Amino acid sequence: MNIAQSTVLVTGANRGLGLAFARALVARGAKKVYAGMRDTDGFSEPGITAVQLDLHNPASISAAAQRCGDVTFLVNNAGIARYEQSVLDPAGLDHAYAMLETNYFGTVRVTQAFASALRRNGDGAILNVLSVASWLARPPLAAYAASKSAAWSFTNALRYELKQDGVLVSGMHVGFIDTDLTEGLEVAKQSAASVVDAALDGIEAGLEEILIDETSRAVKASLGTPAAIYLAPPDAG
């Protein structure tokens, strides 16, 4: 895909990684950049058009799809993370429901709404922001990992369905990113700008899977081996 010829919608683009995506797309010369967000009040960024988009509200998604019918590149970035100390804590179920609703069902709803435009407009692409947690779960992130694993499976099935229409479907996997989502976590983090640059380079190269960091590459490489990292994950930190 040639990003300079694309019209892009980024979900969850009012802050963090989504805003970094939107800004980078403007810098790379995208024809138009839509920033999907629940509340557009007060949002102002050069070259970026704010669009009201609530992943939990089908009517909001439908209205955004009608307004942004010229989209050729969809970035499913919106997501949430919640942490729990134990997978056995019953209170963690509330977190699980919330994350599946946003990270999985929200991604599915938006993709379904925009699929016809991507097919119709030609030279289309979808980038689903996933995680190394799609393959590697630890107790504090078990529910988050489940939501990203579901989104990964959806990404793989979607790729089969849209390939015949010439739509690139790519999954991006990465560890911790330095945004408000990981604020307070004492772990190594990558800058949002570096993650976005690698992801967009991957889209322009036509990659169906983009492994941003060494952690993601190591975990993916281990999956088919007796020493798969998910069976004996390294210590956090």
C-alpha positions as CSV (number, residue, x, y, z in Angstrom):
1,M,0.0,0.0,0.0
2,N,1.1,3.5,-0.8
3,I,0.2,5.6,2.3
4,A,0.6,8.8,0.4
5,Q,-2.4,7.7,-1.8
6,S,-4.5,6.5,1.1
7,T,-7.5,7.8,3.1
8,V,-7.2,6.6,6.7
9,L,-9.4,6.1,9.7
10,V,-7.6,5.5,13.0
11,T,-9.8,4.4,15.9
12,G,-8.9,5.6,19.4
13,A,-7.0,8.4,18.0
14,N,-7.6,11.1,20.6
15,R,-4.4,10.3,22.5
16,G,-1.6,7.8,22.9
17,L,-0.7,5.4,20.2
18,G,-3.8,6.3,18.1
19,L,-2.8,10.0,18.0
20,A,0.8,9.0,17.1
21,F,-0.6,7.0,14.2
22,A,-2.7,9.9,13.0
23,R,0.2,12.4,13.2
24,A,2.6,10.0,11.4
25,L,0.0,9.4,8.6
26,V,-0.2,13.2,8.1
27,A,3.6,13.4,8.0
28,R,3.7,10.6,5.4
29,G,1.3,12.5,3.1
30,A,-1.9,10.5,3.5
31,K,-4.6,12.2,1.5
32,K,-7.0,12.4,4.4
33,V,-6.7,11.2,8.0
34,Y,-9.8,10.6,10.1
35,A,-9.4,10.3,13.9
36,G,-12.1,8.2,15.5
37,M,-12.9,9.0,19.1
38,R,-15.8,8.9,21.5
39,D,-15.8,12.6,22.3
40,T,-14.6,15.1,19.6
41,D,-15.0,18.2,21.7
42,G,-11.8,20.2,22.0
43,F,-9.8,18.0,19.6
44,S,-7.7,20.0,17.1
45,E,-4.7,18.7,15.2
46,P,-3.4,20.0,11.9
47,G,-4.4,17.8,9.0
48,I,-6.6,15.5,11.1
49,T,-10.4,15.3,11.0
50,A,-12.1,14.2,14.2
51,V,-14.9,11.7,13.8
52,Q,-17.3,10.7,16.6
53,L,-16.9,6.9,17.0
54,D,-17.9,4.8,20.0
55,L,-17.0,1.2,19.6
56,H,-19.7,0.1,22.0
57,N,-22.4,1.9,19.9
58,P,-23.4,0.3,16.6
59,A,-25.3,3.5,15.6
60,S,-22.2,5.6,16.1
61,I,-20.1,3.1,14.1
62,S,-22.6,3.1,11.2
63,A,-22.7,6.9,11.1
64,A,-18.9,7.1,11.0
65,A,-18.8,4.5,8.2
66,Q,-21.3,6.7,6.2
67,R,-19.3,9.8,6.8
68,C,-16.0,8.2,6.0
69,G,-17.0,6.3,2.9
70,D,-13.8,7.1,1.1
71,V,-11.6,5.2,3.6
72,T,-9.0,2.9,2.0
73,F,-6.9,2.1,5.1
74,L,-8.4,1.2,8.5
75,V,-6.3,1.2,11.6
76,N,-8.1,-0.7,14.4
77,N,-6.1,0.8,17.3
78,A,-8.7,1.5,20.0
79,G,-8.3,-0.7,23.1
80,I,-8.2,-0.8,26.8
81,A,-6.1,-2.7,29.4
82,R,-7.0,-3.7,32.9
83,Y,-4.8,-5.6,35.4
84,E,-5.5,-8.1,38.1
85,Q,-3.3,-9.9,40.5
86,S,-4.7,-13.4,40.0
87,V,-6.7,-15.1,37.3
88,L,-8.7,-16.7,40.1
89,D,-10.1,-13.4,41.4
90,P,-13.8,-13.3,40.6
91,A,-13.6,-9.5,40.2
92,G,-11.4,-10.1,37.2
93,L,-14.5,-11.2,35.2
94,D,-15.7,-7.6,35.0
95,H,-12.3,-6.6,33.5
96,A,-12.5,-9.5,31.1
97,Y,-16.0,-8.5,29.8
98,A,-14.9,-4.9,29.4
99,M,-11.7,-5.8,27.5
100,L,-13.5,-8.3,25.2
101,E,-16.2,-5.7,24.5
102,T,-13.6,-3.1,23.3
103,N,-10.6,-5.0,22.1
104,Y,-12.4,-7.8,20.3
105,F,-16.1,-7.0,19.7
106,G,-15.3,-3.3,19.0
107,T,-12.7,-4.3,16.4
108,V,-15.1,-6.7,14.8
109,R,-17.9,-4.1,14.6
110,V,-15.8,-1.4,13.1
111,T,-14.3,-3.8,10.6
112,Q,-17.7,-5.0,9.5
113,A,-18.9,-1.5,9.0
114,F,-16.0,-0.4,6.9
115,A,-15.4,-3.6,4.9
116,S,-17.6,-2.6,2.0
117,A,-15.9,0.7,1.6
118,L,-12.4,-0.9,1.6
119,R,-13.6,-3.4,-1.0
120,R,-15.2,-0.7,-3.2
121,N,-12.4,1.9,-3.0
122,G,-9.6,-0.5,-4.0
123,D,-6.0,-0.9,-2.8
124,G,-7.3,-1.3,0.7
125,A,-5.6,-2.3,4.0
126,I,-6.5,-3.0,7.6
127,L,-4.0,-2.9,10.4
128,N,-5.2,-4.5,13.6
129,V,-3.1,-3.4,16.6
130,L,-2.6,-6.6,18.6
131,S,0.0,-7.5,21.2
132,V,2.7,-10.1,22.1
133,A,0.0,-11.0,24.7
134,S,-1.9,-12.6,21.8
135,W,0.6,-15.5,22.4
136,L,1.9,-14.9,25.9
137,A,-0.3,-14.6,29.0
138,R,0.7,-13.8,32.6
139,P,-1.7,-13.5,35.5
140,P,-1.8,-9.6,35.6
141,L,-2.7,-9.6,31.9
142,A,-4.6,-12.8,31.5
143,A,-7.9,-11.2,30.5
144,Y,-6.2,-8.7,28.3
145,A,-4.3,-11.5,26.6
146,A,-7.6,-13.3,26.0
147,S,-9.0,-10.3,24.3
148,K,-6.0,-9.9,22.0
149,S,-5.9,-13.6,21.2
150,A,-9.5,-13.3,20.1
151,A,-8.6,-10.3,18.0
152,W,-5.7,-12.2,16.5
153,S,-7.9,-15.1,15.5
154,F,-10.4,-12.6,13.9
155,T,-7.5,-11.0,12.0
156,N,-6.4,-14.4,10.6
157,A,-9.9,-15.3,9.4
158,L,-10.5,-11.8,8.0
159,R,-7.3,-12.1,6.0
160,Y,-8.7,-15.2,4.2
161,E,-12.0,-13.5,3.5
162,L,-10.6,-10.2,2.1
163,K,-7.6,-11.5,0.3
164,Q,-9.7,-12.2,-2.9
165,D,-10.8,-8.5,-2.8
166,G,-7.2,-7.2,-2.8
167,V,-7.4,-5.9,0.8
168,L,-4.3,-6.3,2.9
169,V,-5.1,-7.5,6.4
170,S,-2.1,-7.1,8.8
171,G,-1.7,-7.9,12.5
172,M,0.8,-5.8,14.5
173,H,2.3,-7.5,17.6
174,V,4.3,-5.5,20.2
175,G,5.2,-5.5,23.9
176,F,4.8,-2.5,26.2
177,I,4.4,0.9,24.6
178,D,5.1,4.2,26.4
179,T,1.6,5.6,26.5
180,D,-1.0,6.4,29.2
181,L,-2.2,2.8,28.9
182,T,1.0,1.6,30.6
183,E,1.6,4.5,32.9
184,G,2.9,3.3,36.3
185,L,4.2,0.0,35.0
186,E,7.9,-0.5,35.7
187,V,8.8,-2.3,32.5
188,A,10.8,-1.6,29.4
189,K,8.7,0.3,26.9
190,Q,9.0,1.4,23.3
191,S,8.1,4.9,22.2
192,A,4.8,5.3,20.4
193,A,6.5,7.0,17.5
194,S,9.0,4.1,16.9
195,V,6.1,1.6,17.0
196,V,4.0,3.6,14.5
197,D,7.0,4.0,12.1
198,A,7.7,0.3,12.1
199,A,4.0,-0.5,11.6
200,L,3.5,1.8,8.7
201,D,6.7,0.6,7.1
202,G,5.3,-2.9,7.4
203,I,2.0,-1.8,5.7
204,E,3.8,-0.2,2.9
205,A,5.9,-3.4,2.4
206,G,2.7,-5.4,2.3
207,L,3.4,-7.5,5.4
208,E,0.6,-9.6,6.8
209,E,2.2,-9.8,10.2
210,I,4.3,-7.1,11.7
211,L,6.5,-8.0,14.7
212,I,7.6,-4.7,16.2
213,D,10.1,-5.7,18.8
214,E,12.5,-8.5,19.8
215,T,10.1,-9.9,22.4
216,S,7.4,-10.4,19.9
217,R,9.8,-12.0,17.4
218,A,11.2,-14.3,20.1
219,V,7.8,-15.4,21.4
220,K,6.4,-16.0,17.9
221,A,9.5,-18.0,16.9
222,S,9.1,-20.2,20.0
223,L,5.5,-21.2,19.4
224,G,6.2,-24.3,17.4
225,T,9.0,-25.6,19.6
226,P,9.0,-27.8,22.8
227,A,10.5,-24.8,24.6
228,A,7.6,-22.5,23.7
229,I,7.9,-19.3,25.8
230,Y,4.2,-19.4,26.8
231,L,4.9,-22.7,28.6
232,A,7.6,-21.2,30.7
233,P,7.5,-17.4,30.4
234,P,10.5,-15.4,31.5
235,D,10.3,-13.4,34.6
236,A,8.6,-10.0,34.2
237,G,10.8,-6.9,34.1
